[in-house]
Amino acid sequence: MTTKFIAQLSHDLRNHLNAIELQSAFLSEIIEEGEAKKELQRLREMTGDLGADLQKVSRLLAKVQPTMIAYPASEFVEDLRAKLEETHPDEAKKVEWQNSLGAEPIEVDPQLLETAFLELFENAFRHERAEGTISFAAHAAGDSVEFNLREPKQRFEHHTENWGRTPLIRIQHGHYGLGLFRARSIFEAHHGTLRAQFDSRTAVFSTTVCLPLRVS
């Protein structure tokens, strides 16, 4: 119910912003050059930024509809690593990769699944990070493929039973507590699972994603 409300509110606000943009464009045509025209341009830029933020929220709440293709699991891990190095070059250098996969096939939407894993990495880089190595391991496990992200934590005070199931848990400027919720939705749309646990003895937070192997 909460996500439906937010999605509808975002949609309504974007309609109002579109009307403001149209009116601003009209005013820009009839106002002569000068300070007023410059201020109007700044107003349009601010409106555009707000519209982009609302579009981001709508996108995170939208129903996940993957376009599935067969993909070698090991190749997906290498593509994910390359993407992380592209988007987070400094942080990616500090990640330890362990990929023992071979030719195991999975059925995925590669681009969509990448965004879900990137969200896990971004959370690891951003939240309560402690000194130590972040590691990512991938291996076959029966009729599934397991991906495990391990990260040292300075502290951890959250419950993990329903990790990623509830939106709006952690809200900051520019971040609305929807990324992990979206990531879980993507994993589940791939018939996968997401689970998390914190080991207080070693101060390591572990996130495990399980995806089924493709049935021939």
Backbone hydrogen bonds, N-H to C=O, Kabsch-Sander energy under -0.5 kcal/mol:
donor,donor_aa,acceptor,acceptor_aa,energy
5,F,1,M,-2.3
6,I,2,T,-2.5
7,A,3,T,-2.4
8,Q,4,K,-2.2
9,L,5,F,-2.7
10,S,6,I,-2.8
11,H,7,A,-2.0
12,D,8,Q,-2.5
13,L,9,L,-2.6
14,R,10,S,-2.1
15,N,11,H,-1.6
16,H,12,D,-1.7
17,L,13,L,-2.4
18,N,14,R,-2.3
19,A,15,N,-1.7
20,I,16,H,-2.2
21,E,17,L,-2.5
22,L,18,N,-2.2
23,Q,19,A,-2.2
24,S,20,I,-2.6
25,A,21,E,-2.4
26,F,22,L,-1.9
27,L,23,Q,-2.4
28,S,24,S,-2.3
29,E,25,A,-1.1
29,E,26,F,-0.5
30,I,26,F,-1.2
31,I,27,L,-1.9
38,K,34,G,-1.6
39,E,35,E,-2.5
40,L,36,A,-2.1
41,Q,37,K,-1.8
42,R,38,K,-1.9
43,L,39,E,-2.2
44,R,40,L,-2.1
45,E,41,Q,-2.0
46,M,42,R,-2.3
47,T,43,L,-2.4
48,G,44,R,-2.3
49,D,45,E,-2.2
50,L,46,M,-2.2
51,G,47,T,-2.4
52,A,48,G,-2.1
53,D,49,D,-2.0
54,L,50,L,-2.1
55,Q,51,G,-2.2
56,K,52,A,-2.0
57,V,53,D,-2.0
58,S,54,L,-2.4
59,R,55,Q,-2.5
60,L,56,K,-2.1
61,L,57,V,-1.4
62,A,58,S,-1.0
68,M,66,P,-0.7
69,I,108,V,-2.5
71,Y,106,I,-2.7
73,A,104,E,-3.4
74,S,102,G,-0.7
76,F,72,P,-2.0
77,V,73,A,-1.9
78,E,74,S,-1.9
79,D,75,E,-2.3
80,L,76,F,-2.6
81,R,77,V,-2.4
82,A,78,E,-2.2
83,K,79,D,-2.3
84,L,80,L,-2.5
85,E,81,R,-2.2
86,E,82,A,-1.4
87,T,83,K,-2.5
88,H,84,L,-2.9
92,A,88,H,-2.9
93,K,89,P,-0.9
94,K,91,E,-1.6
95,V,92,A,-1.4
96,E,134,I,-2.8
97,W,95,V,-0.6
98,Q,136,F,-2.6
100,S,98,Q,-0.7
100,S,138,A,-2.4
106,I,71,Y,-2.8
107,E,212,P,-0.5
108,V,69,I,-2.5
108,V,106,I,-0.6
113,L,109,D,-2.9
114,E,110,P,-2.2
115,T,111,Q,-1.7
116,A,112,L,-1.3
117,F,113,L,-2.0
118,L,114,E,-2.8
119,E,115,T,-1.6
120,L,116,A,-1.4
121,F,117,F,-2.2
122,E,118,L,-2.9
123,N,119,E,-2.2
124,A,120,L,-1.9
125,F,121,F,-2.3
126,R,122,E,-1.6
127,H,123,N,-2.6
128,E,126,R,-0.6
130,A,152,P,-1.8
134,I,94,K,-0.7
135,S,150,R,-2.3
136,F,96,E,-2.9
137,A,148,N,-2.6
138,A,98,Q,-2.7
139,H,146,E,-2.1
141,A,144,S,-3.0
144,S,141,A,-1.0
145,V,211,L,-3.0
146,E,139,H,-3.0
147,F,209,V,-2.7
148,N,137,A,-3.0
149,L,207,T,-2.9
150,R,135,S,-2.8
150,R,148,N,-0.6
151,E,205,F,-2.5
153,K,203,A,-2.4
154,Q,128,E,-2.6
163,W,160,T,-1.5
165,R,162,N,-2.4
166,T,162,N,-0.6
168,L,177,G,-1.6
169,I,177,G,-0.6
171,I,169,I,-0.5
172,Q,175,H,-2.7
175,H,172,Q,-2.2
182,R,178,L,-2.5
183,A,179,G,-2.4
184,R,180,L,-2.7
185,S,181,F,-1.8
186,I,182,R,-2.1
187,F,183,A,-2.4
188,E,184,R,-2.7
189,A,185,S,-1.8
190,H,186,I,-0.9
190,H,187,F,-0.7
191,H,188,E,-1.8
192,G,187,F,-2.6
193,T,210,C,-1.9
195,R,208,T,-2.3
197,Q,206,S,-2.1
199,D,204,V,-2.7
200,S,198,F,-0.8
203,A,199,D,-1.7
204,V,199,D,-1.4
205,F,151,E,-3.1
206,S,197,Q,-3.0
207,T,149,L,-2.8
208,T,195,R,-3.0
209,V,147,F,-2.8
210,C,193,T,-1.9
211,L,145,V,-2.5
213,L,143,D,-2.5
214,R,105,P,-2.9
216,S,214,R,-0.5
